[in-house]
Amino acid sequence: MNPRLPLVFLSGIAAVLLAGGCQKKKPQPAAPAADVPKPAVVELVKPAERSAHFEAVTRHLEVGGTVFGYIDVDGDALKLADGLKQIVARVAIAQPALKPYAEKDFGAVVRTLGFTDIKAVGLSSVPDGTGSFRNRVFFYLPGSRRGLLAGLGGAPAEFQRLSWAAADTDIYSESEVDLPEVYKALFQVVDQLGGAEASGKFEKNLADEGRSAAFSVLKLIQDWKGRMVLIGRFDGENTFSFPGAQPVIVPAFSLLIAIDGIAPAVRDALDKVPVFTVSEDGPRRIYASREALPVAGLNPVLAIDGSTLLFATTPEYLNACLQGHGGLAQTPAFQAALARVGAKGNELTYCTPHLFSRLQDLPRLNPDLNAQQKDMLQMTMAGLPQIRQPLVSVRSNLPDGILIDSYSNASLKKNLILLTAYNPVTVGLMAAMAIPAFQKVRASSQEKTVLNNLRQLSAAADQYYLETGKVSATYEDLVGPDKYIRQLQAIGGEDYRTLVFRQGAALHIVVPTLRKTVHYGP
C-alpha cells in the first residue's frame, strides 16, 4: 500500500469537517490564476460624445480584424452639395453658360437622389487563416429608400435562377433591379435643374428614341424591373479567334444573360429585324441569326420567355440552362462559399478560380500582339487576383440599411486607399480645374461639327442646283430619308431650317451654346 494514502484520506476528512464547521461564514471567491488573461475591453467615448449611429452600424460588422472603419456621414451630402454649388458659381464667372445652374438648389438634388438618407457607413475585414478575408460594408439607412437607392430592389429573398447554372459554371451573377425608380429620380433631378420644359423634353426624347426600330427606350426603362442574371463558363482548352488586322484569341466561353420585364418592350422590334429567323419553342420565342458569325463556335441567339429577354452564345447553351437541371448549387465549393455570406439577398456574385486562370492565359494565347496591345494586356492582367478559393459576394437590403457581405482574396484596405485619394474634396478641386478646359474643348468640338454640317449642306445644295437648274433651295429640299442628306443632327441648339440657300452665297447659322454665328462658304 502506498504509505501516503492514509494521510491523503485523513486530510480529505479534515477538509470536510472544516468546511462543515465554517458553513456560516460567507464563502470567498477563488483568487484568479495569474496566467489567465483578463478579457479585452474596448472603451467607447462618453455617450454625449458618441456618434448616434455607431452601435447601429457596428452590430453588422466584425471588430478587431485587419480593417475596421466607421464614418458618420449624416448631413455631409448636403454640405457636399453646397460645396459643389460654390464651385459651379466660381466656374460660371469664366463660363457664363453655367450661371443658371449656380442658382439651383443642389441640396434638393442630393435629397432626390437619396444620398441624404445614408446616415453612416462602416466596413470590416477579417482574415480567416486561409489567405482569404471576410469583408463587410454596411450603409446605415434607417428610413425608407428613395432615389437611386430605391432602384436596388425590395426585401432580400432566395436567389431564383440558381437552377439554371450547371456545376461547371465559372461566374454567376443575379441582381434585383428597379429601373423605374431610378428613372423617376433622374426625371425629378432634370426638372429641378432645368425646369418643366427640360424634363418634358427629356422624357419625350426617351419616348421617341428607338421609335424607328419599333420600340421605345422610355417603355423599356419603365418595364425594367426584376432580376438580371449572368451565367458563364470558360472552356478548359478550346479558344475563339476574333478576326481583324491582328486576330485576337480568347478562351472559348459560353454565356447566358437574362433580364426580367423588358421583353414586351422589344418584341415588336425583334420581330421586324430582317437578320433574325423567328421560331417557337414551347412557351419561348427564339430569334436566331440568318448568317453565321465569323467566329467559329459562336452562334448567338435571343429568346423571349414571358416578360424575360434572354441572350445566349449558342442555342445549345440556352437550352442547357433553361432545362433547369442546375448543379452549381449542389457543389461543395459553392455551398461553402454561400454559407459564409448567406443564402438570401438582393444580389449575388460568384466566381471560380478557373475563371481567372483562363483569363490569365490571354498573353500566352496572343504572342503576336504589338507593343501597345501587350502593354495594355499586361496592365489588365496585373489587376487579376491569384485565388485558390471561389470569390462570393451578397448584397442585402436590410430594414436598417444595405449590407454587402463578401468572401474574397483581399481585405478592404485597397478600397480605403482609393477613397483617401479620391475623396470629395479632391474630386471637387479636380473638377474646378477641369471644367473650364473641358468647356473650351467641347466648344471647339461643337464648332467643328457645325462646320461639317454646313459643309454637307453646301455640297448637297450644289448637287441640287446642278440637277434641277434652280439657284435656291430649302432645308426640306436637301435633308430627308430620300434626299441628299438622310439626317442632320444639331449639336448646339442650332436650327438648320432657318438657313437660306442661294447659289454662290455663304451659309450663316447661330449656335446658342457657343453664343456665336458660324459661317461657311465664300
Order of alpha helices (4+ residues) and beta strands (2+ residues): alpha-alpha-beta-alpha-alpha-alpha-beta-beta-alpha-beta-beta-alpha-alpha-beta-beta-alpha-beta-beta-beta-beta-alpha-alpha-beta-beta-alpha-alpha-alpha-beta-beta-alpha-alpha-beta-alpha-beta-beta-beta
